[in-house]
Amino acid sequence: MTGERRAVGAYGERCAVRHLVESGLRVVARNWRCAYGEIDIIAWEGETLAFCEVKTRRGDAFGTPAEAVVGAKARRLRRLAAEWLRSTDTHADQVRFDVLAVYPARSGAARVEHLRNAF
């Protein structure tokens, strides 16, 4: 991954965290890694634990950010979530998988779409 792509991704994650916190979620982990991969953001919304994938795109020419989280990517995120729950001994009544689509603006704030229960 190039430095520019990493910077865009980091910017998108900062925007996503800000959006989640402003929406009342409590972020408990960012960029959690294990042998199977990485979870971008893990946050509580009441009694529900949300595992969040952040996709930052400048446009939809290659599909929407949510369209990029299907099939193998969704299965990997489920496996990562199970590993996080096991390794942290965390118990949640409800678990969901969200996608946060971040669209940077040429000027001003980025637009963030929060898709709850995306898969």
SULLINRA-V731994 format. One record per residue. N is the residue number from 1. SS is DSSP state (h for helix, s for strand, l for the rest). PHI is phi in radians with two decimals (* if undefined). OMEGA is omega in radians with two decimals (none if undefined). Layout:
N,SS,PHI,OMEGA ; N,SS,PHI,OMEGA
This chain:
1,l,*,-3.12 ; 2,l,-1.32,3.11 ; 3,h,-1.06,3.14 ; 4,h,-1.14,3.14 ; 5,h,-1.13,3.10 ; 6,h,-1.10,-3.14 ; 7,h,-1.14,3.11 ; 8,h,-1.11,3.12 ; 9,h,-1.10,3.12 ; 10,h,-1.13,3.09 ; 11,h,-1.07,3.13 ; 12,h,-1.05,3.13 ; 13,h,-1.16,3.08 ; 14,h,-1.10,3.11 ; 15,h,-1.09,-3.13 ; 16,h,-1.12,3.11 ; 17,h,-1.06,3.12 ; 18,h,-1.02,3.13 ; 19,h,-1.06,-3.13 ; 20,h,-1.07,-3.13 ; 21,h,-1.10,3.11 ; 22,h,-1.13,3.11 ; 23,l,-1.54,3.06 ; 24,l,1.70,3.09 ; 25,l,-1.45,3.13 ; 26,s,-1.94,-3.12 ; 27,s,-1.31,-3.14 ; 28,s,-1.98,3.11 ; 29,s,-2.74,3.05 ; 30,s,-2.30,3.08 ; 31,s,0.91,3.11 ; 32,s,-1.28,-3.08 ; 33,s,-2.15,2.97 ; 34,s,-2.61,-3.09 ; 35,l,-1.08,-3.08 ; 36,l,-1.55,-3.12 ; 37,s,2.53,-3.03 ; 38,s,-2.42,2.98 ; 39,s,-1.88,-3.08 ; 40,s,-1.15,-3.08 ; 41,s,-2.51,3.02 ; 42,s,-2.16,-3.05 ; 43,s,-2.56,3.05 ; 44,s,-1.63,2.93 ; 45,s,-2.21,-3.01 ; 46,l,1.12,3.14 ; 47,l,-1.60,-3.10 ; 48,s,-1.79,3.08 ; 49,s,-1.72,-3.10 ; 50,s,-1.86,3.02 ; 51,s,-1.72,-2.95 ; 52,s,-1.98,3.03 ; 53,s,-1.83,-3.13 ; 54,s,-1.85,3.07 ; 55,s,-2.18,-3.14 ; 56,s,-1.93,-3.12 ; 57,l,-2.40,3.08 ; 58,l,-1.47,3.13 ; 59,l,-3.00,-3.09 ; 60,l,-1.83,-3.10 ; 61,l,-1.00,3.14 ; 62,l,-1.89,-3.11 ; 63,l,1.70,3.14 ; 64,l,-1.30,3.09 ; 65,l,-0.99,-3.13 ; 66,h,-1.13,3.12 ; 67,h,-1.16,3.14 ; 68,h,-1.42,-3.09 ; 69,l,-1.96,3.13 ; 70,l,-2.44,3.02 ; 71,l,0.93,-3.06 ; 72,h,-1.05,-3.14 ; 73,h,-1.11,3.12 ; 74,h,-1.13,3.10 ; 75,h,-1.08,3.12 ; 76,h,-1.12,3.13 ; 77,h,-1.15,3.08 ; 78,h,-1.11,3.12 ; 79,h,-1.13,3.10 ; 80,h,-1.10,3.13 ; 81,h,-1.07,3.12 ; 82,h,-1.06,3.12 ; 83,h,-1.16,3.11 ; 84,h,-1.10,3.13 ; 85,h,-1.04,3.14 ; 86,h,-1.15,-3.04 ; 87,h,-1.24,3.13 ; 88,h,-1.76,-3.09 ; 89,l,0.93,3.13 ; 90,l,-1.65,3.10 ; 91,l,-2.12,3.13 ; 92,l,-2.24,3.09 ; 93,l,-1.14,-3.14 ; 94,s,-2.37,3.09 ; 95,s,-2.23,3.06 ; 96,s,-2.47,-3.14 ; 97,s,-2.11,-3.10 ; 98,s,-1.95,2.98 ; 99,s,-2.14,3.03 ; 100,s,-1.93,3.14 ; 101,s,-1.69,-3.11 ; 102,s,-1.96,3.12 ; 103,s,-2.02,3.13 ; 104,l,-1.09,3.11 ; 105,l,-1.73,3.07 ; 106,l,-1.10,3.04 ; 107,l,-2.57,-3.13 ; 108,l,1.53,-3.05 ; 109,l,-1.33,3.06 ; 110,l,-1.25,3.05 ; 111,s,-1.66,-3.14 ; 112,s,-2.11,3.03 ; 113,s,-1.89,-3.12 ; 114,s,-1.86,3.14 ; 115,s,-1.75,3.13 ; 116,l,-1.32,3.14 ; 117,l,0.91,-3.05 ; 118,l,-1.14,3.11 ; 119,l,-2.71,none
